[in-house]
Amino acid sequence: MRLYAVETGRFALDGGAMFGVVPWTLWSKLIPPDARNRIPMAMRALLIESGDRLVLVDVGVGHKYTPKFADIYAIDHSQHTLEGELARLGFTAADVTDVVLTHLHFDHAGGSTKRLDDGRLVPAFPNARYYVQRSHWEWAHNPNPRERASFFPENYDPLVEHGQLVLVEGEQEILPGLQLRVVNGHTEGQQLVQVRYKGRWILYGADLFPTSAHLPLPYVMAYDVRPLVTFQERERFLPWLVQEEVVVFYEHDAQVECSTVRQTPEGRYERGETFRLIEL
């Protein structure tokens, strides 16, 4: 097995929303905001090469957005695109056999489909199966008012039309050493990816641990539909991250790709050793 970090582009979200009840005076020192109070965010995918399988975890925002949308979210593909990064690693979209979508918010699933010159929407990875939790699929098609702006059916409905969608039910191993873990605080049926690699666990943190600044237990996003459930899920994961020296792979941290987690004598969880995946 080989793992690769894939930078699909950058965007920005409101810093207050990203840190919930944490005061501006605290979070703004961790990730300084721009003039519109937005903090820079990566859209970092994980590519897993295992035997004859090439698995991509999340796909970034894609390229179907309008200029207005790009301005609101400061979408930036000037340095990185998913297609460009795959090519740099020696792959094409046709090589990808499996796509695991942690959830269907636009910054995680927008790159699942592409628009052809004639306007048709097709899967961006023509030979891949796309894995989504069934509970989340149903949730995304009946969104609550708080989440409605994050779901765009054009990002995922074409997967059904082309017979490439696989609905998963609960936690399971989808190939040797690659497990799905389900959490329900940020959104119903978010699936994290846990990979056994070089003798240790790698956890794709998705939106349970979006950045390394979000490791302290109370640092829960205001975007979460069930923040107290998120809190409980983090209480469950964090001791395991420390005890097993798990490497957390951050999807949204613009500066830190991976880190371990440590606990201070006072009981606070924080970032430990930082490194790039290639250094493992």
Phi and psi restraints in degrees (value plus and minus 20) as a CYANA .aco file:
   2 ARG   PHI    -152.0  -112.0
   2 ARG   PSI     121.0   161.0
   3 LEU   PHI    -135.5   -95.5
   3 LEU   PSI     123.2   163.2
   4 TYR   PHI    -153.8  -113.8
   4 TYR   PSI     118.6   158.6
   5 ALA   PHI    -105.5   -65.5
   5 ALA   PSI     112.4   152.4
   6 VAL   PHI    -142.2  -102.2
   6 VAL   PSI      90.5   130.5
   7 GLU   PHI    -103.2   -63.2
   7 GLU   PSI      96.1   136.1
   8 THR   PHI    -118.5   -78.5
   8 THR   PSI     -25.3    14.7
   9 GLY   PHI     119.3   159.3
   9 GLY   PSI    -199.7  -159.7
  10 ARG   PHI    -145.3  -105.3
  10 ARG   PSI     137.1   177.1
  11 PHE   PHI    -173.3  -133.3
  11 PHE   PSI    -193.2  -153.2
  12 ALA   PHI    -165.4  -125.4
  12 ALA   PSI     125.9   165.9
  13 LEU   PHI    -151.5  -111.5
  13 LEU   PSI     139.2   179.2
  14 ASP   PHI     -78.4   -38.4
  14 ASP   PSI     106.5   146.5
  15 GLY   PHI     -85.3   -45.3
  15 GLY   PSI     -56.4   -16.4
  16 GLY   PHI     -83.2   -43.2
  16 GLY   PSI     -60.8   -20.8
  17 ALA   PHI     -87.3   -47.3
  17 ALA   PSI     -55.7   -15.7
  18 MET   PHI     -89.3   -49.3
  18 MET   PSI     -44.4    -4.4
  19 PHE   PHI    -135.5   -95.5
  19 PHE   PSI     -15.2    24.8
  20 GLY   PHI      37.4    77.4
  20 GLY   PSI    -141.9  -101.9
  21 VAL   PHI    -100.3   -60.3
  21 VAL   PSI     -24.1    15.9
  22 VAL   PHI     -89.6   -49.6
  22 VAL   PSI     108.7   148.7
  23 PRO   PHI     -83.5   -43.5
  23 PRO   PSI     129.4   169.4
  24 TRP   PHI     -73.8   -33.8
  24 TRP   PSI     -59.6   -19.6
  25 THR   PHI     -81.7   -41.7
  25 THR   PSI     -43.7    -3.7
  26 LEU   PHI    -110.5   -70.5
  26 LEU   PSI     -73.6   -33.6
  27 TRP   PHI     -90.5   -50.5
  27 TRP   PSI     -50.2   -10.2
  28 SER   PHI     -87.8   -47.8
  28 SER   PSI     -39.9     0.1
  29 LYS   PHI     -98.4   -58.4
  29 LYS   PSI     -46.5    -6.5
  30 LEU   PHI     -99.7   -59.7
  30 LEU   PSI     -65.6   -25.6
  31 ILE   PHI    -157.9  -117.9
  31 ILE   PSI      77.3   117.3
  32 PRO   PHI     -81.5   -41.5
  32 PRO   PSI     114.6   154.6
  33 PRO   PHI    -106.0   -66.0
  33 PRO   PSI     146.3   186.3
  34 ASP   PHI    -107.0   -67.0
  34 ASP   PSI    -191.6  -151.6
  35 ALA   PHI     -85.1   -45.1
  35 ALA   PSI     -38.1     1.9
  36 ARG   PHI    -123.7   -83.7
  36 ARG   PSI      -1.0    39.0
  37 ASN   PHI      46.5    86.5
  37 ASN   PSI       1.6    41.6
  38 ARG   PHI    -117.1   -77.1
  38 ARG   PSI     125.3   165.3
  39 ILE   PHI    -127.1   -87.1
  39 ILE   PSI     125.9   165.9
  40 PRO   PHI     -90.7   -50.7
  40 PRO   PSI     119.7   159.7
  41 MET   PHI    -155.0  -115.0
  41 MET   PSI     118.4   158.4
  42 ALA   PHI    -103.4   -63.4
  42 ALA   PSI     143.1   183.1
  43 MET   PHI    -147.1  -107.1
  43 MET   PSI      58.8    98.8
  44 ARG   PHI    -117.7   -77.7
  44 ARG   PSI      96.1   136.1
  45 ALA   PHI    -111.6   -71.6
  45 ALA   PSI     143.7   183.7
  46 LEU   PHI    -137.9   -97.9
  46 LEU   PSI     107.5   147.5
  47 LEU   PHI    -129.8   -89.8
  47 LEU   PSI     108.1   148.1
  48 ILE   PHI    -140.2  -100.2
  48 ILE   PSI      97.2   137.2
  49 GLU   PHI    -123.4   -83.4
  49 GLU   PSI      95.5   135.5
  50 SER   PHI    -162.2  -122.2
  50 SER   PSI      87.1   127.1
  51 GLY   PHI      41.1    81.1
  51 GLY   PSI    -146.1  -106.1
  52 ASP   PHI    -114.0   -74.0
  52 ASP   PSI      -6.3    33.7
  53 ARG   PHI    -128.2   -88.2
  53 ARG   PSI     119.6   159.6
  54 LEU   PHI    -146.3  -106.3
  54 LEU   PSI      87.0   127.0
  55 VAL   PHI    -127.0   -87.0
  55 VAL   PSI     109.2   149.2
  56 LEU   PHI    -132.3   -92.3
  56 LEU   PSI     106.6   146.6
  57 VAL   PHI    -123.9   -83.9
  57 VAL   PSI      92.4   132.4
  58 ASP   PHI      44.5    84.5
  58 ASP   PSI     138.5   178.5
  59 VAL   PHI    -158.6  -118.6
  59 VAL   PSI      -9.8    30.2
  60 GLY   PHI      52.5    92.5
  60 GLY   PSI    -188.4  -148.4
  61 VAL   PHI    -104.8   -64.8
  61 VAL   PSI     -36.9     3.1
  62 GLY   PHI      57.2    97.2
  62 GLY   PSI    -176.4  -136.4
  63 HIS   PHI    -154.4  -114.4
  63 HIS   PSI      -0.2    39.8
  64 LYS   PHI    -114.3   -74.3
  64 LYS   PSI     -15.2    24.8
  65 TYR   PHI     -98.0   -58.0
  65 TYR   PSI     140.1   180.1
  66 THR   PHI    -109.3   -69.3
  66 THR   PSI     143.8   183.8
  67 PRO   PHI     -77.5   -37.5
  67 PRO   PSI     -58.1   -18.1
  68 LYS   PHI     -83.4   -43.4
  68 LYS   PSI     -64.5   -24.5
  69 PHE   PHI     -81.9   -41.9
  69 PHE   PSI     -63.5   -23.5
  70 ALA   PHI     -81.8   -41.8
  70 ALA   PSI     -56.5   -16.5
  71 ASP   PHI     -90.1   -50.1
  71 ASP   PSI     -62.7   -22.7
  72 ILE   PHI     -79.7   -39.7
  72 ILE   PSI     -62.4   -22.4
  73 TYR   PHI    -125.2   -85.2
  73 TYR   PSI      -9.0    31.0
  74 ALA   PHI      29.3    69.3
  74 ALA   PSI      25.5    65.5
  75 ILE   PHI     -88.8   -48.8
  75 ILE   PSI     111.5   151.5
  76 ASP   PHI    -155.9  -115.9
  76 ASP   PSI      92.2   132.2
  77 HIS   PHI    -132.4   -92.4
  77 HIS   PSI       1.8    41.8
  78 SER   PHI     -90.3   -50.3
  78 SER   PSI     -48.3    -8.3
  79 GLN   PHI    -124.4   -84.4
  79 GLN   PSI     -54.6   -14.6
  80 HIS   PHI    -160.4  -120.4
  80 HIS   PSI     121.5   161.5
  81 THR   PHI    -154.5  -114.5
  81 THR   PSI     136.5   176.5
  82 LEU   PHI     -81.3   -41.3
  82 LEU   PSI     -63.9   -23.9
  83 GLU   PHI     -84.2   -44.2
  83 GLU   PSI     -61.6   -21.6
  84 GLY   PHI     -86.0   -46.0
  84 GLY   PSI     -58.7   -18.7
  85 GLU   PHI     -90.1   -50.1
  85 GLU   PSI     -58.9   -18.9
  86 LEU   PHI     -81.1   -41.1
  86 LEU   PSI     -63.7   -23.7
  87 ALA   PHI     -82.5   -42.5
  87 ALA   PSI     -59.3   -19.3
  88 ARG   PHI     -80.9   -40.9
  88 ARG   PSI     -53.2   -13.2
  89 LEU   PHI    -106.3   -66.3
  89 LEU   PSI     -23.1    16.9
  90 GLY   PHI      72.6   112.6
  90 GLY   PSI      -1.0    39.0
  91 PHE   PHI    -141.8  -101.8
  91 PHE   PSI     144.4   184.4
  92 THR   PHI    -144.2  -104.2
  92 THR   PSI     148.6   188.6
  93 ALA   PHI     -79.2   -39.2
  93 ALA   PSI     -52.4   -12.4
  94 ALA   PHI     -88.5   -48.5
  94 ALA   PSI     -38.5     1.5
  95 ASP   PHI     -99.1   -59.1
  95 ASP   PSI     -40.8    -0.8
  96 VAL   PHI     -91.5   -51.5
  96 VAL   PSI     105.2   145.2
  97 THR   PHI    -118.2   -78.2
  97 THR   PSI     -45.2    -5.2
  98 ASP   PHI    -165.1  -125.1
  98 ASP   PSI     118.1   158.1
  99 VAL   PHI    -144.2  -104.2
  99 VAL   PSI      99.9   139.9
 100 VAL   PHI    -119.7   -79.7
 100 VAL   PSI      97.6   137.6
 101 LEU   PHI    -118.9   -78.9
 101 LEU   PSI      95.5   135.5
 102 THR   PHI     -80.5   -40.5
 102 THR   PSI     -59.8   -19.8
 103 HIS   PHI    -185.4  -145.4
 103 HIS   PSI     156.7   196.7
 104 LEU   PHI    -123.7   -83.7
 104 LEU   PSI      -2.8    37.2
 105 HIS   PHI     -81.9   -41.9
 105 HIS   PSI     130.7   170.7
 106 PHE   PHI     -79.0   -39.0
 106 PHE   PSI     -52.2   -12.2
 107 ASP   PHI     -98.3   -58.3
 107 ASP   PSI     -28.0    12.0
 108 HIS   PHI    -128.7   -88.7
 108 HIS   PSI     -49.6    -9.6
 109 ALA   PHI    -142.1  -102.1
 109 ALA   PSI     -22.9    17.1
 110 GLY   PHI     -79.3   -39.3
 110 GLY   PSI     -51.6   -11.6
 111 GLY   PHI    -102.0   -62.0
 111 GLY   PSI     -12.8    27.2
 112 SER   PHI     -89.5   -49.5
 112 SER   PSI     -49.8    -9.8
 113 THR   PHI    -148.0  -108.0
 113 THR   PSI     143.6   183.6
 114 LYS   PHI    -158.4  -118.4
 114 LYS   PSI     136.5   176.5
 115 ARG   PHI    -121.6   -81.6
 115 ARG   PSI     104.3   144.3
 116 LEU   PHI     -96.9   -56.9
 116 LEU   PSI     148.1   188.1
 117 ASP   PHI     -79.4   -39.4
 117 ASP   PSI     -48.4    -8.4
 118 ASP   PHI    -107.9   -67.9
 118 ASP   PSI     -13.1    26.9
 119 GLY   PHI      73.5   113.5
 119 GLY   PSI     -31.0     9.0
 120 ARG   PHI     -90.4   -50.4
 120 ARG   PSI     125.2   165.2
 121 LEU   PHI    -121.6   -81.6
 121 LEU   PSI     109.1   149.1
 122 VAL   PHI    -155.4  -115.4
 122 VAL   PSI     137.7   177.7
 123 PRO   PHI     -78.5   -38.5
 123 PRO   PSI     116.7   156.7
 124 ALA   PHI     -92.3   -52.3
 124 ALA   PSI     -39.8     0.2
 125 PHE   PHI    -140.4  -100.4
 125 PHE   PSI      73.4   113.4
 126 PRO   PHI     -85.7   -45.7
 126 PRO   PSI     -41.0    -1.0
 127 ASN   PHI    -129.9   -89.9
 127 ASN   PSI      -7.6    32.4
 128 ALA   PHI    -122.4   -82.4
 128 ALA   PSI     129.0   169.0
 129 ARG   PHI    -112.0   -72.0
 129 ARG   PSI     117.4   157.4
 130 TYR   PHI    -127.9   -87.9
 130 TYR   PSI     104.8   144.8
 131 TYR   PHI    -124.0   -84.0
 131 TYR   PSI     105.7   145.7
 132 VAL   PHI    -157.5  -117.5
 132 VAL   PSI     121.5   161.5
 133 GLN   PHI     -84.4   -44.4
 133 GLN   PSI     114.0   154.0
 134 ARG   PHI     -76.6   -36.6
 134 ARG   PSI     -62.9   -22.9
 135 SER   PHI     -82.2   -42.2
 135 SER   PSI     -55.1   -15.1
 136 HIS   PHI     -95.1   -55.1
 136 HIS   PSI     -57.2   -17.2
 137 TRP   PHI     -77.7   -37.7
 137 TRP   PSI     -65.8   -25.8
 138 GLU   PHI     -86.5   -46.5
 138 GLU   PSI     -58.3   -18.3
 139 TRP   PHI     -83.3   -43.3
 139 TRP   PSI     -63.9   -23.9
 140 ALA   PHI     -85.9   -45.9
 140 ALA   PSI     -45.2    -5.2
 141 HIS   PHI    -110.9   -70.9
 141 HIS   PSI     -19.4    20.6
 142 ASN   PHI    -163.1  -123.1
 142 ASN   PSI      40.7    80.7
 143 PRO   PHI     -90.9   -50.9
 143 PRO   PSI     129.0   169.0
 144 ASN   PHI     -98.8   -58.8
 144 ASN   PSI     143.6   183.6
 145 PRO   PHI     -78.6   -38.6
 145 PRO   PSI     -49.9    -9.9
 146 ARG   PHI     -92.1   -52.1
 146 ARG   PSI     -49.8    -9.8
 147 GLU   PHI    -122.4   -82.4
 147 GLU   PSI     -29.2    10.8
 148 ARG   PHI     -74.2   -34.2
 148 ARG   PSI     -56.9   -16.9
 149 ALA   PHI     -91.2   -51.2
 149 ALA   PSI     -29.3    10.7
 150 SER   PHI    -116.2   -76.2
 150 SER   PSI     -30.5     9.5
 151 PHE   PHI    -129.0   -89.0
 151 PHE   PSI     107.8   147.8
 152 PHE   PHI    -149.6  -109.6
 152 PHE   PSI      88.2   128.2
 153 PRO   PHI     -75.3   -35.3
 153 PRO   PSI     -47.5    -7.5
 154 GLU   PHI     -84.9   -44.9
 154 GLU   PSI     -36.0     4.0
 155 ASN   PHI     -99.5   -59.5
 155 ASN   PSI     -37.2     2.8
 156 TYR   PHI    -162.1  -122.1
 156 TYR   PSI     -44.5    -4.5
 157 ASP   PHI     -81.3   -41.3
 157 ASP   PSI     -54.5   -14.5
 158 PRO   PHI     -80.5   -40.5
 158 PRO   PSI     -39.2     0.8
 159 LEU   PHI     -85.3   -45.3
 159 LEU   PSI     -53.6   -13.6
 160 VAL   PHI     -90.9   -50.9
 160 VAL   PSI     -66.0   -26.0
 161 GLU   PHI     -78.8   -38.8
 161 GLU   PSI     -51.2   -11.2
 162 HIS   PHI    -119.6   -79.6
 162 HIS   PSI     -11.1    28.9
 163 GLY   PHI      47.3    87.3
 163 GLY   PSI       9.6    49.6
 164 GLN   PHI    -132.1   -92.1
 164 GLN   PSI     -16.5    23.5
 165 LEU   PHI    -110.2   -70.2
 165 LEU   PSI     114.1   154.1
 166 VAL   PHI    -139.8   -99.8
 166 VAL   PSI      97.1   137.1
 167 LEU   PHI    -110.6   -70.6
 167 LEU   PSI     103.8   143.8
 168 VAL   PHI    -123.0   -83.0
 168 VAL   PSI     124.3   164.3
 169 GLU   PHI    -140.3  -100.3
 169 GLU   PSI      82.3   122.3
 170 GLY   PHI      64.5   104.5
 170 GLY   PSI    -195.4  -155.4
 171 GLU   PHI     -96.4   -56.4
 171 GLU   PSI     116.8   156.8
 172 GLN   PHI    -184.8  -144.8
 172 GLN   PSI     147.2   187.2
 173 GLU   PHI    -118.7   -78.7
 173 GLU   PSI      98.8   138.8
 174 ILE   PHI    -114.5   -74.5
 174 ILE   PSI     -36.0     4.0
 175 LEU   PHI    -178.8  -138.8
 175 LEU   PSI     140.6   180.6
 176 PRO   PHI     -73.9   -33.9
 176 PRO   PSI     104.6   144.6
 177 GLY   PHI      66.0   106.0
 177 GLY   PSI     -19.5    20.5
 178 LEU   PHI    -144.1  -104.1
 178 LEU   PSI      92.4   132.4
 179 GLN   PHI    -136.9   -96.9
 179 GLN   PSI     129.5   169.5
 180 LEU   PHI    -122.9   -82.9
 180 LEU   PSI     111.6   151.6
 181 ARG   PHI    -136.1   -96.1
 181 ARG   PSI     113.0   153.0
 182 VAL   PHI    -126.0   -86.0
 182 VAL   PSI     112.1   152.1
 183 VAL   PHI    -152.1  -112.1
 183 VAL   PSI     132.0   172.0
 184 ASN   PHI    -149.5  -109.5
 184 ASN   PSI      -7.3    32.7
 185 GLY   PHI    -102.4   -62.4
 185 GLY   PSI     -68.8   -28.8
 186 HIS   PHI     -86.2   -46.2
 186 HIS   PSI     -66.3   -26.3
 187 THR   PHI    -176.7  -136.7
 187 THR   PSI     140.2   180.2
 188 GLU   PHI     -85.0   -45.0
 188 GLU   PSI     106.4   146.4
 189 GLY   PHI      52.8    92.8
 189 GLY   PSI      14.3    54.3
 190 GLN   PHI     -91.6   -51.6
 190 GLN   PSI     114.8   154.8
 191 GLN   PHI    -134.9   -94.9
 191 GLN   PSI     101.9   141.9
 192 LEU   PHI    -109.2   -69.2
 192 LEU   PSI     134.9   174.9
 193 VAL   PHI    -131.1   -91.1
 193 VAL   PSI     108.8   148.8
 194 GLN   PHI    -139.4   -99.4
 194 GLN   PSI     102.5   142.5
 195 VAL   PHI    -143.0  -103.0
 195 VAL   PSI     113.4   153.4
 196 ARG   PHI    -108.9   -68.9
 196 ARG   PSI      96.6   136.6
 197 TYR   PHI    -163.2  -123.2
 197 TYR   PSI     101.2   141.2
 198 LYS   PHI      32.3    72.3
 198 LYS   PSI      22.3    62.3
 199 GLY   PHI      62.7   102.7
 199 GLY   PSI     -13.1    26.9
 200 ARG   PHI    -163.7  -123.7
 200 ARG   PSI     144.5   184.5
 201 TRP   PHI    -107.5   -67.5
 201 TRP   PSI     118.4   158.4
 202 ILE   PHI    -132.4   -92.4
 202 ILE   PSI     107.5   147.5
 203 LEU   PHI    -133.1   -93.1
 203 LEU   PSI      99.6   139.6
 204 TYR   PHI     -98.5   -58.5
 204 TYR   PSI      86.2   126.2
 205 GLY   PHI     -92.6   -52.6
 205 GLY   PSI     -39.1     0.9
 206 ALA   PHI      24.7    64.7
 206 ALA   PSI    -147.7  -107.7
 207 ASP   PHI    -124.2   -84.2
 207 ASP   PSI      -6.1    33.9
 208 LEU   PHI    -102.5   -62.5
 208 LEU   PSI     -60.1   -20.1
 209 PHE   PHI    -150.3  -110.3
 209 PHE   PSI      55.0    95.0
 210 PRO   PHI     -85.4   -45.4
 210 PRO   PSI     -55.1   -15.1
 211 THR   PHI    -158.5  -118.5
 211 THR   PSI     147.4   187.4
 212 SER   PHI     -89.6   -49.6
 212 SER   PSI     -39.0     1.0
 213 ALA   PHI     -93.3   -53.3
 213 ALA   PSI     -32.9     7.1
 214 HIS   PHI    -116.3   -76.3
 214 HIS   PSI      -4.9    35.1
 215 LEU   PHI     -93.8   -53.8
 215 LEU   PSI     -55.3   -15.3
 216 PRO   PHI     -75.9   -35.9
 216 PRO   PSI     119.0   159.0
 217 LEU   PHI     -72.8   -32.8
 217 LEU   PSI     -63.9   -23.9
 218 PRO   PHI     -98.8   -58.8
 218 PRO   PSI     -23.9    16.1
 219 TYR   PHI    -101.8   -61.8
 219 TYR   PSI      54.1    94.1
 220 VAL   PHI    -127.1   -87.1
 220 VAL   PSI     116.8   156.8
 221 MET   PHI     -90.0   -50.0
 221 MET   PSI     125.9   165.9
 222 ALA   PHI     -90.4   -50.4
 222 ALA   PSI     -37.4     2.6
 223 TYR   PHI     -89.0   -49.0
 223 TYR   PSI     -40.8    -0.8
 224 ASP   PHI     -86.2   -46.2
 224 ASP   PSI     113.7   153.7
 225 VAL   PHI     -96.5   -56.5
 225 VAL   PSI     -44.1    -4.1
 226 ARG   PHI    -152.3  -112.3
 226 ARG   PSI      55.0    95.0
 227 PRO   PHI     -79.4   -39.4
 227 PRO   PSI     -53.4   -13.4
 228 LEU   PHI     -91.2   -51.2
 228 LEU   PSI     -51.7   -11.7
 229 VAL   PHI     -87.7   -47.7
 229 VAL   PSI     -62.3   -22.3
 230 THR   PHI     -75.9   -35.9
 230 THR   PSI     -64.2   -24.2
 231 PHE   PHI     -77.3   -37.3
 231 PHE   PSI     -65.8   -25.8
 232 GLN   PHI     -85.6   -45.6
 232 GLN   PSI     -58.5   -18.5
 233 GLU   PHI     -86.2   -46.2
 233 GLU   PSI     -59.7   -19.7
 234 ARG   PHI     -86.9   -46.9
 234 ARG   PSI     -57.3   -17.3
 235 GLU   PHI     -80.2   -40.2
 235 GLU   PSI     -53.0   -13.0
 236 ARG   PHI     -96.5   -56.5
 236 ARG   PSI     -60.1   -20.1
 237 PHE   PHI     -99.7   -59.7
 237 PHE   PSI     -60.8   -20.8
 238 LEU   PHI     -80.1   -40.1
 238 LEU   PSI     -65.4   -25.4
 239 PRO   PHI     -79.6   -39.6
 239 PRO   PSI     -57.7   -17.7
 240 TRP   PHI     -84.7   -44.7
 240 TRP   PSI     -60.9   -20.9
 241 LEU   PHI     -79.1   -39.1
 241 LEU   PSI     -60.5   -20.5
 242 VAL   PHI     -92.5   -52.5
 242 VAL   PSI     -71.5   -31.5
 243 GLN   PHI     -84.5   -44.5
 243 GLN   PSI     -57.8   -17.8
 244 GLU   PHI    -114.8   -74.8
 244 GLU   PSI     -16.5    23.5
 245 GLU   PHI      30.7    70.7
 245 GLU   PSI      26.3    66.3
 246 VAL   PHI     -86.9   -46.9
 246 VAL   PSI     120.9   160.9
 247 VAL   PHI    -110.2   -70.2
 247 VAL   PSI      98.6   138.6
 248 VAL   PHI    -111.8   -71.8
 248 VAL   PSI     104.9   144.9
 249 PHE   PHI    -119.0   -79.0
 249 PHE   PSI      97.6   137.6
 250 TYR   PHI    -114.0   -74.0
 250 TYR   PSI     101.0   141.0
 251 GLU   PHI     -91.7   -51.7
 251 GLU   PSI     -56.2   -16.2
 252 HIS   PHI    -132.1   -92.1
 252 HIS   PSI     -21.4    18.6
 253 ASP   PHI     -95.9   -55.9
 253 ASP   PSI      97.6   137.6
 254 ALA   PHI     -93.3   -53.3
 254 ALA   PSI     -36.2     3.8
 255 GLN   PHI    -133.2   -93.2
 255 GLN   PSI     -58.8   -18.8
 256 VAL   PHI    -130.1   -90.1
 256 VAL   PSI     101.0   141.0
 257 GLU   PHI    -100.7   -60.7
 257 GLU   PSI     -67.3   -27.3
 258 CYS   PHI    -162.5  -122.5
 258 CYS   PSI     134.5   174.5
 259 SER   PHI    -179.7  -139.7
 259 SER   PSI     142.3   182.3
 260 THR   PHI    -107.5   -67.5
 260 THR   PSI     156.7   196.7
 261 VAL   PHI    -145.7  -105.7
 261 VAL   PSI     118.6   158.6
 262 ARG   PHI    -147.0  -107.0
 262 ARG   PSI     142.0   182.0
 263 GLN   PHI    -138.8   -98.8
 263 GLN   PSI     109.5   149.5
 264 THR   PHI     -95.4   -55.4
 264 THR   PSI     144.4   184.4
 265 PRO   PHI     -77.0   -37.0
 265 PRO   PSI     -45.7    -5.7
 266 GLU   PHI    -102.7   -62.7
 266 GLU   PSI     -23.6    16.4
 267 GLY   PHI      74.9   114.9
 267 GLY   PSI     -16.4    23.6
 268 ARG   PHI    -102.4   -62.4
 268 ARG   PSI     116.7   156.7
 269 TYR   PHI    -109.6   -69.6
 269 TYR   PSI     117.2   157.2
 270 GLU   PHI    -172.2  -132.2
 270 GLU   PSI     150.7   190.7
 271 ARG   PHI     -85.5   -45.5
 271 ARG   PSI     116.0   156.0
 272 GLY   PHI    -119.6   -79.6
 272 GLY   PSI    -148.4  -108.4
 273 GLU   PHI     -88.3   -48.3
 273 GLU   PSI     115.9   155.9
 274 THR   PHI    -130.1   -90.1
 274 THR   PSI     126.9   166.9
 275 PHE   PHI    -187.5  -147.5
 275 PHE   PSI     153.6   193.6
 276 ARG   PHI    -116.1   -76.1
 276 ARG   PSI     132.3   172.3
 277 LEU   PHI     -76.5   -36.5
 277 LEU   PSI     -56.6   -16.6
 278 ILE   PHI     -83.4   -43.4
 278 ILE   PSI     -39.2     0.8
 279 GLU   PHI    -103.7   -63.7
 279 GLU   PSI     -28.7    11.3
